[in-house]
Amino acid sequence: MLTVEDLIGQYPNQVWWEFSSPELMAAVPSSGDYSNEVARWNAYLNRLVLNALLPWLEEESGIPPVVWPREAALPSIWEFVNGTAITLGETRIVLIPSEAIDLEEFSVPQEWVDIPSWNANYYLAVQVNLDEGWLRVWGYATHQQLKTKGSYDEFSRTYSLEREDVIDDIQVMWVARQLCPDEKVTVPPLPILSGNEAETLIASLSQPSFYSRRLDVEFPQWAALLENQTWRQQLYQRRNREAVSMTAAVAPALRGPVNLSNWFQNVFEQGWQTFEELFGVPETNLAFAFRGGDMALENPETVRNLIDTIYTSSDEHRLKVAAERLGQLGRGNGEAIAALIHLIRTTDEEETRWTAAESLWTLDPNHPASGIRKVADLGMQIGSHAVALMVALLPKAEGKVAILLRVYPLRGQTYLPLGLQLVVLDEDGDIFLDTDARDTDNYVQLKFGGSPGERFSVKVAVGDVAITEDFTI
């Protein structure tokens, strides 16, 4: 794997910055500043980039950079949108951070392009690699490029440019700023919202969620709401109040369906535990036990080949096999962890994502990229058997969630009882998915996806004995 020095040598025209430990710590937002973990992480990345690049912007331009619209307004933007705007005299620059390793395209949220008072002259593509502790500005685009050459994705509401259309020599921007200072095109005006319309939108969008809600309203109305600083601040504050109220609720007082959206805010109903809490052994040991794993990898060359496969192969079968084998390493291999995180964030194949996530559970059980998972003792005795239900979640695009269900044996049992059924029912009570345990199964599982607000039930049964748990996403 290339070092930072190697990369700088290959791309001398790009801007590089290595983070110090104090810089990494200084960027961590306060726990009450954002309503969900996605927004909090977005704010963390943007703060890292902003703190690192402000001195460079001043040095290159000779003009003190000014945060737009003002420093105090940044949380109300980062709660919803990725990116930070800076003004240098009459020039506006938007910094767009991304953790993507694949730099085949540069994507900019529509808000920074189509809101008249938000759009900029230049947009900087900033790659952030926290595993290696660096960032780089690998290119820039103009507003005119995004509007005339960019590909608009209506599902993510982004404008994207192919890498070949992104200008990778940052020095060119400073020259262009003198010769062609505008680099913008006219965008259509936004609708005018009445106070009642704005209040209705704020009331609806302030409900707690684990994503920003920016895709839940038609763009013209959303943009008009966001552009108004007073309304945007009201929405931001109300979302935070709702989140704080929910977090303050004591888990044992929660009743009714298990609310999986709350899990993304670290609010869990009574009885849902970590693996180590329930099983009494570290999760790494448990994974090896259930996989029959005495195949731990010891050959460094084999490990290197598996890691290289994840970064270079497009064959989903090979990627899945490589991810599964890396899970046999046990905890602590930083390069393997980075490769698995990369795979989770880049592949669209759900089976591959789950395989990588499961391997990451054994290498770095608490890493946020591995999703959220909890396990509950169902209190279900079937002869001499007791069983536990695991629910794991991986965020997807547009606020959707990938869900993995598993049933494990408890109380020292190795195998599930023959014929045990794991069933998923839709909100009408109809069977959506089901599977049965065979003679030597040490777990059974089902995978599916859902959207916020959807309901489903999980039934675990053997013969006439059954337990059902209700869930809402």
N, C-alpha and C positions, 0 to 999 in steps of 0.2 A: 504494500500500500504506500502511496506517495506521501512524503512529508510536506509540511507547509512550505519549507524551503524549496522542495522540488516543484511545487505548484507555482510558487512565485517566479521561479526560473522559467517555467513554461508560459506563464501569462504575466509578463512584466508590465503591461499597460493597464492591468486591473489594480484596484485598490484593495489592500489587505490589512487586516487588523487581528492581532491575537489578544484574547481576553485574559486579564489577570483574575485571580480569585476574588479580590475586592470588587472588581467591576461586575463579575457575575452575581455577587451577593447584593450589590447596590441596586441592581435592576429588579429584584424580586418585589412585586407589588404587595401592599398591605392586604391582609386577609379579607377586609371588608370593602375593598375598592371595586370589586366586580361581582356579578351575580352568579357566575358559573366558572368552571375550570377552563373551558375553552377560551372564554374572554380573558381570564387571568393569564393564561399562557400566551395569548396573542399580545397582551400588554407587556409581558416580560420580554418577548422577542423584539417588539418595537422599541422598548426602552433601551435595551442593549444596543440596538442599531443606532438609535438617536444619540445616545451618550458617546458612542465611538466615533460617529461621523461628523458631529458638530465641529470639533476642532479642525478636521480635514477640510470641511466646506469653507471655513473662515480662512484657512491658510491658502487654499487654492484661489478663492475669489477676492480676497482682500476686503471682504464686507462681513461684518458681524451677522451671522445667520439668526433669524428670528423664527421661533416656533409659531406655526399658524394653526388655529386662530389665536391661541395663547396656550401657555403651558398648562394652566388650570383646566382647560377644556379637553385635554387629551383623554382622560378616562371615559368621557362621554362619547368619544369617537372609537376608542379601542374596545369598548364594550360590544360594538357592533361590526366594525370594519377594520380590516388590516391595512396599515399604512400610516405614514406621518408626513405632514406637509411642512416645508421650510421655505421661508422667503429670503432672497438675497437681493435687496433693492426691489426692482420691478419684476424679478424672476421668481417663479415658484417652482420648487422641486419636491416631488413626493418620493419618499423612501419606501420601498415595498420589500419587506423581508420574507424569506421562504426557507424552510428546512429541506426542501427537495434536493436530492442528490442529482437527479436527472435534470439537466438544464436545456432540454430540447425546446422549451418555450418559456416566455415571460408573460405572466398573467397579472392583470391589474383589476381590482374590483371596480364595478361600473360606477360606483359613487364618485370615485376620483376622476372619472372621465366625463360623465354626463350631468353632474350637478354644476350649474354654471358658476357658482361662487367657490366651488371646490377644485375644479380642474386646474391642471398645472401646465407649465411649459415643458418640463422634463420629468421623467420617471426613472428612478434608479433601481435596477434589479440587484438585490442584496441576498446572497446565499449565506445562511448561518449554519455552521457545523458545531454544535455544542459538544459533541463527543470528542472532537479534536480541539475545541476551544478557539475557533477563529471565525471571521466573516470575510467575505470579499464582495466588492461591487463588480459584478462581472459584465455589466453593460448598462445601456440606457436606451430609452425610446422617447420620442416626442409625442405630444398630444395629437398632432396631425397624423403621425404614423399609426397610432392606436385606432384612430377613427377611420383612416383610409385603407390601411393594410391589415388591421387587427381582425381576428376572428372572434365574433361575439357568441358566447355560450349563454343561452337564455336560462339554463338550469342553474348554473352557478353565478350568473350575472357578472361575468368577467370578460374583459377584452384580452386576447392573447396574440402574441407575435411569435412566429417561428424564430429559432435562435439565429438563423442566417439574416433576419431582418433587424435584430438587435445590434446596436453599435457597441462593439466591445472595447474600443479605445476611449476611455473616459476623458482623455485630454481633448478629444474632438468637441466634447460638449462645451468646454470653456471657450473654444474658438467660435463655435456656432452661436453661443450666447451673445457674442459681440456683433457677429455678422447678421444673424437672423434672430433677433431677441424674442419674437412672439412664439412661433412654432405651434400655434393653436388654431383650431377651427371653431366656428360657431355651433353651439348645441341648442336644441329647442328649449324654450322656457318651460318651467315646471308649472303644474296647476296651482291655483291659489286655494289653500285649505281654509275653511271657516274654523272658528274656535271650537264649535261643536264637533266637527269632523276630526279635528286634531285630538280632542279629548277622548272621543270614541276609540281612535287608533291607539292612544297611549294606554287606555284602560285594557284594551285587548292584548297589546304587545308587552305589557308589564308583568304578565303572568309568568311565574318561574319556568325556566326551561334550561337545558344544557347546551343550547346553541343560541345564536344572536337574534333570531327571528327576522333577519333582514330579507329572507326569501318568502315570508308569509304574507306579504302585502304586495300588490302591484307596484312596480318600480316608481311610476310618477308620484303616487301618493306617499310611498316610503321616502323618496328623495325629498319631497316637499316638507315632510315632517322632520327629516334629519337636518335639512339645510337651516331650519329655524333654530337658532341656538337655545332659545327659551324652551321650546318644545322638546328638543333633544335632551336637554338637561333634566327636564321633568321626567321623561321616559327613563333615562339612566337612573335617576334617584328612586323612582318607584320600583324599578326592577330590583335594585339593591335592597330596598325595604322589604319587598316580598320574599327575597331570598333569605334575608336575615330572619324574618318571621318563621320561615319554614325550618331553617337550621336550628332555631331556638326550640322548636318542638321536640319534646323528649320522645325518643324512638318507641318505648313501650306504650306510649299513648296513641300511636298510630293504629288505625283499624281499617278494615276493608282490604281491597286489593293491594298487593305490593307495588309501589310506584317506582318503576325502574328509572324514571327521569331523576328522581331524588338521589339515586346512587351516584350520579355524576357530580353531585354537590356534597358527597360524603355523608348523606343522611340515609341510614339503614334501619329497617324495621327490626324489632326484637327477634332474636333467634338466628339472624344471618351473621356468620362468622368467617374468619379466615380459615384456610385449610389447617394451619398449624394449631389454631385454637380448638378446632373440632377433632382433628385426628390425633393431636398430641405429638406429631413428628414434623420436622421441617418438610416443606412442600417438595424440595428436591428429592428427599428420600421416598416420599409417597409416589412421585412421578415414576421413579425407577421401579418401584414395587409393582405399580399397575402396568407398566410397559414390559415387565419381565426383563428389566434393563441391566444386564451384566456386560453390556457391549460398549463401555465407556471408551471414548476416543483417546488415544495416547500418541499417535503419530502426528507430529506437527505438520508434516507435508500433507497428510490427509485433511487436516483441519484447514490448512491454507487453501487447498483445492476446493473444499466446500464453500469457504467464504468467497473465493473468486467466482465460483459458479453463481452465487446469488447476485453479484454485481454485474456479471457479463452475460448470463444466459437469458434467453427469452422463452425457453421451454418450461412450461408450467410444471410438468412432471419432474424434471430435474430440479427445479427450484424447490418443490415440495419435499423431495427426498433430501436435498441438502439441508433444508430447514429442520427436518425431523432428526437428522443425524447430529446436527449441532446441539440439539437439546440433550444429547448424551454426555456433553462435556461437564455438566455440573456448573456451579456458580463461579463467576469471576473472570471469564475470558472476555476482555473488553472488545476485541475485534469481532468476535462471534456475536456479541450483544449488538454492536453497531450494525452488523450485516442483517440480523433479524429485524431490527427496527426499520432499516431501509426497506426490507421486503414487505413488512406490514404496511408501510406508507406508500409503496409504489405499485404493488400488484392489485389488479381488479378481481382476481380469482379468489373467491371466498374460502375455498378449501385450503389454498396456499396460505392465505392470511391467518386462518385459525391454526394451521400447523406451526407457522412462525410464532404466533402468540403463545401457543402451548410450550414451545421450546424456550421462549423468553421467560415463561413462568418459572422454569427450573434454573435458568442462568441469572435472572435478575427479577425476582418475583414482584417487586414493588414498582417496577418501571411503568410510568403512565402509558407508554406506547403499547403495553400488553393488554390494555383494556381494564375493565373492572369485573371482578368475580367474587362471589360469596357462596357459601355452602350452608345448608340448614339440615339439622337432624329432623327428619319428618316424624320422629317418635312412633315409627311404624314397625311393629313386630310381626314377622311372618314366620311362624315356627320359631327357629332359633336365630332368625335374621332380623337385623335392623338396617335401614337404608337412609342415605342422605341425598339431597337434591342440590346440585350445583347449578348456578346461573351465571354465565359470563357474557359480557357485553363488549362489543367493539364499535366505536362510532363510525358512521359512513357519511357520505356526502348528503347535503340538504337536510341534515338533522336526523336522518334515518339511522337505525341501529341493527347490527348483526348480533344474533342471539344464539348462544350455545347452551343446551341443557344436558346435564349428565346425572345419572343415578349411580351412586357408589354403595358398596356394602360397608357396614359399620361393625363395631364390637369385635374386631379381630378377624372377621370373616374375609376370605379371599375372593369368593365368587358370589354373584347375585343368585337368588333362587331361580330355578328354571321356570321360564314362562312369565317372569315379571314383565309388566307392560309399562312403557313410558308413552303417554299420549298427550298431544297438544290439541286443545279445543279452541275454536274461534269464539267470538263474542256471542254467537247464537247457540253455542253448545255443540256444534257439529265438529266431528273429528277432522283436524287439519293435517296432522302428522302422527305416526305412531311407529313403535318398534318393540320387539320382544327380546328378553334375555335368553341366550342359549345356555348350554350345559356348563361351559367354563368361561363365561363372560365376567370380568371383574368390573366392568361398567357398561352402560348403554347410553347412547347420546342421540340428540336431534339438533339440527341447525336450521335456522330460518332468519328472516329479516322482518322489520316492522318500522312503522312511522309513529311519531309522537301522537298520543291520544288513543292509539289502538289498544284493545283489550284482548287477552287470551287467558286460558286456564291450562294448568299442567296437572294431569292425573297419573299417579303411580299406583298400580294395582297388581295383585296376584289373586286369581280366583274371585271370591266375593269380597275380599279386603281391598279397600281403595282409600287413598287420600288425595284431595284436590286442592291446589293452591291457585288463587286468582292473581293476575298481574295486569298492570296498565303501563304502557310505554310513555 
